Amino acid sequence: MGNRLSKIYTKTGDDGTTGLGNGERIAKNAQRMQAIGDVDETNCCVGILIESLQDDKFKKLLLGIQHDLFDLGGELSIPGFILIKETQVAALEQTLDDANADLPPLKNFILPGGSLAAAHCHLARAVCRRAERSLVALSHTETINHEALHYINRLSDLLFVLSRCIARSEGGEEVLWDSKRGQD
């Protein structure tokens, strides 16, 4: 999967192109690069979330997700290469079901907040949804792994549920949207 760089700048991208893992050069603003960047940004947000957490159980779960996201970026950098599998999607679904089972049903929309870590989780969710939109856009012009689409979709759902769990575990409260504010 590509060469490791010992020198960070190569000047090969000065013309507005970048190299994929298979050696192909594409425009830095190509849809594939947008998807790779959005997945990378999601991974960065998950990293910030991990560092803001108190609960080691959440940290361990999210570290595994970071590895999956890195795999997804690698998969996208080599067209036709597959690293995200159905088992990873199923694991997210099981985690999602387990986490959601302990939460009260939603009766209102929730605003990002509840604790610093819960707010970071909401940010990771929003960026993950952008990554999903980028992957969907890429899938309209190129063939991509359908499990990657499923994974990123489940991940955004899981991050929403985790934000609720994290707020509770850190003694915070969910911030409910007040649809009637300012109507007095």
C-alpha positions as CSV (number, residue, x, y, z in Angstrom):
1,M,0.0,0.0,0.0
2,G,2.3,2.8,-1.2
3,N,5.7,3.9,0.0
4,R,6.4,5.3,3.4
5,L,7.7,8.8,3.2
6,S,10.9,9.7,5.1
7,K,10.8,13.2,3.6
8,I,7.4,14.9,4.1
9,Y,7.5,17.3,1.2
10,T,8.1,15.8,-2.3
11,K,7.0,18.8,-4.5
12,T,5.1,16.3,-6.6
13,G,1.8,17.9,-5.5
14,D,2.8,21.4,-6.5
15,D,0.8,21.0,-9.8
16,G,-2.4,20.4,-7.9
17,T,-2.4,16.6,-8.1
18,T,-1.8,13.9,-5.5
19,G,-0.8,10.3,-5.6
20,L,-3.2,7.4,-4.8
21,G,-1.9,4.3,-3.2
22,N,-1.8,2.5,-6.5
23,G,0.5,5.2,-8.0
24,E,-2.2,7.0,-10.0
25,R,-2.2,10.8,-9.8
26,I,-5.5,12.6,-9.5
27,A,-6.5,16.2,-8.8
28,K,-6.4,17.2,-5.2
29,N,-10.0,18.4,-5.5
30,A,-11.3,15.2,-7.1
31,Q,-14.3,13.6,-5.4
32,R,-12.2,10.7,-4.3
33,M,-9.8,13.1,-2.5
34,Q,-12.8,14.9,-1.0
35,A,-14.1,11.6,0.4
36,I,-10.6,10.6,1.7
37,G,-10.3,14.0,3.4
38,D,-13.7,13.9,5.0
39,V,-13.0,10.4,6.4
40,D,-9.6,11.7,7.7
41,E,-11.4,14.6,9.3
42,T,-13.9,12.3,10.9
43,N,-11.0,10.3,12.3
44,C,-9.4,13.5,13.7
45,C,-12.7,14.4,15.4
46,V,-12.9,10.9,16.9
47,G,-9.3,11.4,18.2
48,I,-10.3,14.7,19.9
49,L,-13.3,12.9,21.4
50,I,-11.1,10.1,22.8
51,E,-8.8,12.6,24.4
52,S,-11.8,14.5,26.0
53,L,-13.4,11.3,27.5
54,Q,-13.2,10.0,31.1
55,D,-14.6,6.5,30.4
56,D,-12.0,3.9,29.2
57,K,-14.8,1.8,27.8
58,F,-15.7,4.5,25.3
59,K,-12.1,5.2,24.6
60,K,-11.4,1.5,23.7
61,L,-14.4,1.4,21.4
62,L,-13.5,4.6,19.6
63,L,-9.9,3.6,19.2
64,G,-11.1,0.6,17.2
65,I,-13.3,2.9,15.1
66,Q,-10.2,5.1,14.4
67,H,-8.4,2.1,13.0
68,D,-11.5,1.3,10.9
69,L,-11.6,4.8,9.6
70,F,-7.9,4.7,8.7
71,D,-8.6,1.4,6.9
72,L,-11.5,3.2,5.0
73,G,-9.1,6.0,4.0
74,G,-6.7,3.4,2.7
75,E,-9.4,1.6,0.9
76,L,-10.4,4.8,-0.8
77,S,-6.8,5.6,-1.8
78,I,-6.5,2.3,-3.8
79,P,-9.6,2.0,-6.1
80,G,-10.9,-1.5,-6.0
81,F,-9.1,-2.4,-2.8
82,I,-11.4,-3.6,0.1
83,L,-10.7,-3.3,3.8
84,I,-14.1,-2.6,5.3
85,K,-16.1,-5.8,5.6
86,E,-19.6,-6.8,6.6
87,T,-18.3,-8.0,10.0
88,Q,-17.2,-4.4,10.9
89,V,-20.7,-3.1,10.0
90,A,-22.3,-5.8,12.1
91,A,-20.1,-4.9,15.0
92,L,-21.2,-1.3,14.8
93,E,-24.8,-2.4,14.6
94,Q,-24.4,-4.6,17.7
95,T,-22.7,-1.8,19.6
96,L,-25.4,0.6,18.5
97,D,-28.2,-1.7,19.7
98,D,-26.5,-2.3,23.0
99,A,-25.8,1.4,23.7
100,N,-29.3,2.5,22.6
101,A,-31.1,-0.2,24.8
102,D,-30.1,1.7,28.0
103,L,-31.3,5.1,26.8
104,P,-34.8,6.6,27.3
105,P,-36.8,7.1,24.1
106,L,-36.3,10.4,22.3
107,K,-39.2,12.8,22.6
108,N,-37.4,15.9,21.5
109,F,-34.5,16.8,19.1
110,I,-31.2,17.1,20.9
111,L,-28.7,20.0,20.5
112,P,-25.0,19.3,20.6
113,G,-23.9,19.5,24.3
114,G,-24.4,17.8,27.6
115,S,-20.7,17.7,28.4
116,L,-17.5,18.7,26.6
117,A,-17.0,15.1,25.4
118,A,-20.7,14.7,24.3
119,A,-20.3,17.9,22.3
120,H,-17.1,16.5,20.7
121,C,-19.1,13.4,19.9
122,H,-21.8,15.4,18.2
123,L,-19.1,17.2,16.1
124,A,-17.6,13.8,15.1
125,R,-21.2,12.8,14.1
126,A,-21.7,15.8,11.9
127,V,-18.3,15.4,10.2
128,C,-19.0,11.7,9.7
129,R,-22.3,12.6,8.0
130,R,-20.3,14.9,5.6
131,A,-18.0,12.0,4.9
132,E,-21.0,9.8,4.1
133,R,-22.2,12.5,1.7
134,S,-18.8,12.5,0.0
135,L,-18.8,8.7,-0.3
136,V,-22.3,8.7,-1.8
137,A,-21.2,11.4,-4.3
138,L,-18.2,9.3,-5.2
139,S,-20.4,6.2,-5.6
140,H,-22.3,8.0,-8.3
141,T,-19.3,8.2,-10.6
142,E,-17.0,5.4,-9.4
143,T,-17.5,1.9,-8.0
144,I,-16.8,1.8,-4.3
145,N,-17.3,-0.9,-1.6
146,H,-20.9,-0.9,-0.5
147,E,-19.8,-2.0,3.0
148,A,-17.9,1.2,3.3
149,L,-21.1,3.1,2.7
150,H,-22.9,1.0,5.3
151,Y,-20.1,1.4,7.8
152,I,-20.0,5.2,7.6
153,N,-23.8,5.4,7.8
154,R,-23.9,3.2,10.9
155,L,-21.0,5.1,12.4
156,S,-22.9,8.4,12.3
157,D,-25.8,6.8,14.0
158,L,-23.5,5.3,16.6
159,L,-21.9,8.6,17.3
160,F,-25.3,10.1,17.9
161,V,-26.2,7.4,20.4
162,L,-22.8,7.6,22.0
163,S,-23.2,11.4,22.5
164,R,-26.3,10.6,24.6
165,C,-24.5,7.9,26.6
166,I,-21.5,10.1,27.1
167,A,-23.5,13.0,28.4
168,R,-25.1,10.7,31.0
169,S,-21.9,8.9,32.0
170,E,-20.3,12.3,32.7
171,G,-23.1,13.6,34.8
172,G,-24.4,16.0,32.1
173,E,-27.9,16.3,30.7
174,E,-28.9,16.3,27.1
175,V,-29.7,19.7,25.7
176,L,-33.2,19.5,24.3
177,W,-34.3,21.7,21.5
178,D,-37.0,24.2,22.7
179,S,-39.3,24.5,19.7
180,K,-41.4,27.1,21.6
181,R,-38.7,29.5,22.6
182,G,-39.3,33.1,21.7
183,Q,-43.0,32.5,21.0
184,D,-44.3,34.2,24.2
